[in-house]
Amino acid sequence: MAMLEEQLIVLKKTFDKYAGKDGDKGSLSKAELADLFHEEIPEMAGDKKQLDQFFASLDGDKDGTVSFPEFVQFAATLMLLYNAF
């Protein structure tokens, strides 16, 4: 399997690992996103206010959840930030 394909699978598996704990496997709730941050990228977890603001910025359609496409946009932005340093 090609490296890019492997990384895409990891991205989807990471989303799936945290999504659905609240019953909806197609999205991340605020609590699920907090769990993901605390476990996967703790340096970005921040405090509750920061997480609330970040969640609001990820929830593009303002439905109260972060869908997989919204999560992918976040991952792409994160990659660009890491590449900038």
C-alpha positions in Angstrom: 0.0 0.0 0.0 1.3 3.5 -0.8 2.2 5.8 2.0 -0.4 8.4 1.2 -3.1 5.8 1.1 -2.0 4.5 4.5 -2.2 8.0 5.9 -5.7 8.5 4.6 -6.7 5.3 6.2 -5.2 6.4 9.5 -7.1 9.7 9.3 -10.4 7.9 8.8 -9.6 5.4 11.5 -8.7 8.2 13.9 -12.1 9.9 13.2 -13.9 6.6 13.6 -12.2 5.9 16.9 -13.7 9.0 18.6 -17.0 9.5 16.6 -20.0 7.6 17.7 -19.5 7.4 21.4 -22.6 9.6 21.6 -24.5 7.4 19.2 -23.7 9.2 15.9 -20.8 7.5 14.1 -20.9 10.1 11.3 -19.8 13.1 13.4 -17.8 14.2 16.4 -19.6 15.9 19.3 -17.7 18.6 21.3 -16.9 15.9 24.0 -15.6 13.5 21.4 -13.5 16.1 19.8 -12.1 17.0 23.3 -11.2 13.3 23.8 -9.5 13.2 20.4 -7.4 16.3 21.2 -6.5 15.1 24.7 -5.3 11.7 23.5 -4.0 12.5 20.0 -2.6 16.0 20.1 -2.6 17.1 23.8 -0.5 20.2 23.1 -3.5 21.6 21.2 -6.2 20.6 23.8 -6.1 23.9 25.6 -8.8 24.8 28.2 -12.6 24.6 27.8 -13.0 28.1 26.4 -10.3 27.5 23.8 -11.8 24.1 22.9 -15.3 25.7 22.6 -13.9 28.4 20.2 -12.0 25.8 18.2 -15.1 23.5 18.0 -17.2 26.4 16.7 -14.6 27.2 14.0 -14.5 23.5 12.9 -18.3 23.2 12.8 -18.7 24.9 9.4 -22.4 24.2 8.9 -23.2 25.1 12.6 -25.1 21.9 13.3 -23.4 21.3 16.6 -21.1 18.5 15.4 -17.9 18.0 13.4 -18.5 15.9 10.3 -15.8 13.9 8.6 -15.4 16.5 5.8 -15.0 19.2 8.5 -12.5 17.0 10.3 -10.5 16.5 7.0 -10.4 20.3 6.5 -9.0 20.6 10.1 -6.4 18.0 9.4 -5.3 19.7 6.1 -5.1 23.0 7.9 -3.1 21.4 10.7 -0.7 19.9 8.1 -0.2 23.4 6.5 0.6 24.8 10.0 3.1 22.1 10.8 4.7 22.6 7.3 5.1 26.3 8.0 7.4 25.7 10.9 
